[in-house]
Amino acid sequence: MTKASIQAVAREAGVSVSTVSRTFAKPDLVLPETRDKVMAAAEKLDYSVSRSAAALKSGQSFRVALLASETITTWFNSNIFAGLDSTLRPAGYDTVVYPMSNADERRSFFEDLPVRRNADAVIVSSFNIEPAEVERLKHMHVPIIGINIPSTEGFDAAVSIDDRAATRAASEHLIALGHRSIAYVGGTRSRTTMRYSAESRLQGLLDATATHPGVSVRSIEVPRDTGETNAALNAVLTATPGVTAFCFCDDDMALPVLYRLRQYGRRVPQDLSIIGFDDVPMAQSAGLTTLHQDPFAMGQDAGRMTLAAIAGEPIEPAFRQPATPLMLRETTAPPLAARA
């Protein structure tokens, strides 16, 4: 049986088609008695899905907005989404992804949200938002949940690893092996007002060197684009001869460099040690020493926090910090000088 059209709902309710459309899209802009008539007509004619009728009754959109840095196709973002969806979808919520590459895109989202009213909660992954943007959500009574965010100020809840402490643990491991000159290889820093949680990873290495006289850290920045692997490989091959260990900002950069170094006769870990970050599936088979994080589990955790926040239930604890263990494998060893 064919479901009723929006025109049929309008006739049944005695209103215009635009009023029906506005009732579904922006229920707060429609008079309660008009909204009730449209809801009754939609239910009687089986218009759209039952979820739409529930949305009219509750004023909810049954959508959660995920603001993600970069694209959804990255290892981290795709697993965050999968974790969220595994928790939110059974509860009747869709997760809508909004990739954010700069502060202007982020600002536009928060400016438009009060008009669209198409999210019952906002989840921010991996970057900061401004106080004014937090306030806009507070005025709308829209919860805001963070995943790996630089600061939890203004958030209702968050699940974030400690990037800085993680890389400090990695550098302490290298120092214990005898490495005295370490390089950190990361992407070029953002030139917008966006701040990313991963930017604190370099600071973790610097923290370790502050307590170990004679140990130095050099920061190497490479552009995050299609030429990233070549740029990172060249940085390693042309690094100061005394550098014996390299910490990469993530496995996506470390793994291609690890494979390519063999083409240039550089042995890992005999000639130099390499540590990654993330522990993507290929890291284990490649024997990459790396820091482990579980974005799928973080997505699940954030999803549960989101449902509680929407329902007005307490979240205990509201701010959680998963461990980031160092996975010791085959790409780290004492430097040649220490072995000698």
NORKA-V213853 format. One record per residue. N is the residue number from 1. RES is the residue in three letters. NEAR is the number of other C-alpha atoms within 10 Angstrom. Layout:
BEGIN
N RES NEAR
N RES NEAR
END
This chain:
BEGIN
1 MET 3
2 THR 6
3 LYS 11
4 ALA 14
5 SER 14
6 ILE 18
7 GLN 15
8 ALA 16
9 VAL 25
10 ALA 20
11 ARG 14
12 GLU 16
13 ALA 21
14 GLY 15
15 VAL 15
16 SER 14
17 VAL 17
18 SER 11
19 THR 20
20 VAL 27
21 SER 15
22 ARG 15
23 THR 23
24 PHE 19
25 ALA 18
26 LYS 20
27 PRO 23
28 ASP 14
29 LEU 12
30 VAL 15
31 LEU 10
32 PRO 14
33 GLU 9
34 THR 17
35 ARG 22
36 ASP 17
37 LYS 17
38 VAL 26
39 MET 23
40 ALA 17
41 ALA 21
42 ALA 26
43 GLU 16
44 LYS 12
45 LEU 15
46 ASP 16
47 TYR 19
48 SER 14
49 VAL 11
50 SER 11
51 ARG 14
52 SER 20
53 ALA 21
54 ALA 15
55 ALA 17
56 LEU 23
57 LYS 14
58 SER 11
59 GLY 17
60 GLN 19
61 SER 22
62 PHE 21
63 ARG 19
64 VAL 25
65 ALA 18
66 LEU 26
67 LEU 22
68 ALA 24
69 SER 21
70 GLU 15
71 THR 15
72 ILE 18
73 THR 10
74 THR 12
75 TRP 15
76 PHE 21
77 ASN 23
78 SER 17
79 ASN 20
80 ILE 26
81 PHE 23
82 ALA 17
83 GLY 21
84 LEU 28
85 ASP 21
86 SER 14
87 THR 20
88 LEU 23
89 ARG 14
90 PRO 9
91 ALA 13
92 GLY 10
93 TYR 19
94 ASP 17
95 THR 21
96 VAL 16
97 VAL 16
98 TYR 18
99 PRO 17
100 MET 21
101 SER 15
102 ASN 16
103 ALA 17
104 ASP 12
105 GLU 13
106 ARG 21
107 ARG 15
108 SER 10
109 PHE 16
110 PHE 16
111 GLU 13
112 ASP 11
113 LEU 14
114 PRO 16
115 VAL 11
116 ARG 11
117 ARG 18
118 ASN 18
119 ALA 21
120 ASP 22
121 ALA 23
122 VAL 20
123 ILE 24
124 VAL 22
125 SER 27
126 SER 22
127 PHE 21
128 ASN 21
129 ILE 22
130 GLU 14
131 PRO 10
132 ALA 11
133 GLU 15
134 VAL 17
135 GLU 13
136 ARG 15
137 LEU 18
138 LYS 15
139 HIS 9
140 MET 12
141 HIS 12
142 VAL 21
143 PRO 26
144 ILE 23
145 ILE 26
146 GLY 28
147 ILE 29
148 ASN 23
149 ILE 24
150 PRO 22
151 SER 17
152 THR 18
153 GLU 13
154 GLY 18
155 PHE 19
156 ASP 19
157 ALA 24
158 ALA 27
159 VAL 23
160 SER 24
161 ILE 23
162 ASP 19
163 ASP 21
164 ARG 19
165 ALA 19
166 ALA 22
167 THR 31
168 ARG 20
169 ALA 18
170 ALA 24
171 SER 27
172 GLU 18
173 HIS 16
174 LEU 25
175 ILE 19
176 ALA 11
177 LEU 15
178 GLY 18
179 HIS 25
180 ARG 22
181 SER 20
182 ILE 24
183 ALA 23
184 TYR 22
185 VAL 24
186 GLY 24
187 GLY 19
188 THR 12
189 ARG 14
190 SER 12
191 ARG 9
192 THR 10
193 THR 12
194 MET 18
195 ARG 20
196 TYR 18
197 SER 20
198 ALA 21
199 GLU 20
200 SER 17
201 ARG 22
202 LEU 23
203 GLN 17
204 GLY 21
205 LEU 27
206 LEU 21
207 ASP 16
208 ALA 21
209 THR 21
210 ALA 11
211 THR 9
212 HIS 13
213 PRO 9
214 GLY 9
215 VAL 16
216 SER 17
217 VAL 20
218 ARG 17
219 SER 14
220 ILE 17
221 GLU 15
222 VAL 19
223 PRO 14
224 ARG 15
225 ASP 9
226 THR 8
227 GLY 10
228 GLU 18
229 THR 20
230 ASN 15
231 ALA 18
232 ALA 23
233 LEU 21
234 ASN 14
235 ALA 16
236 VAL 21
237 LEU 14
238 THR 8
239 ALA 15
240 THR 12
241 PRO 9
242 GLY 10
243 VAL 19
244 THR 26
245 ALA 29
246 PHE 26
247 CYS 28
248 PHE 26
249 CYS 21
250 ASP 20
251 ASP 25
252 ASP 20
253 MET 22
254 ALA 25
255 LEU 21
256 PRO 15
257 VAL 22
258 LEU 21
259 TYR 13
260 ARG 14
261 LEU 16
262 ARG 11
263 GLN 9
264 TYR 9
265 GLY 9
266 ARG 14
267 ARG 14
268 VAL 19
269 PRO 17
270 GLN 15
271 ASP 15
272 LEU 20
273 SER 25
274 ILE 25
275 ILE 30
276 GLY 28
277 PHE 28
278 ASP 21
279 ASP 22
280 VAL 21
281 PRO 10
282 MET 12
283 ALA 21
284 GLN 15
285 SER 9
286 ALA 14
287 GLY 15
288 LEU 27
289 THR 24
290 THR 30
291 LEU 24
292 HIS 18
293 GLN 20
294 ASP 18
295 PRO 24
296 PHE 20
297 ALA 17
298 MET 25
299 GLY 27
300 GLN 21
301 ASP 19
302 ALA 27
303 GLY 26
304 ARG 16
305 MET 28
306 THR 29
307 LEU 20
308 ALA 15
309 ALA 21
310 ILE 15
311 ALA 10
312 GLY 10
313 GLU 11
314 PRO 11
315 ILE 15
316 GLU 10
317 PRO 10
318 ALA 15
319 PHE 17
320 ARG 16
321 GLN 13
322 PRO 13
323 ALA 15
324 THR 21
325 PRO 14
326 LEU 21
327 MET 20
328 LEU 16
329 ARG 16
330 GLU 16
331 THR 21
332 THR 24
333 ALA 24
334 PRO 21
335 PRO 21
336 LEU 14
337 ALA 9
338 ALA 11
339 ARG 10
340 ALA 6
END
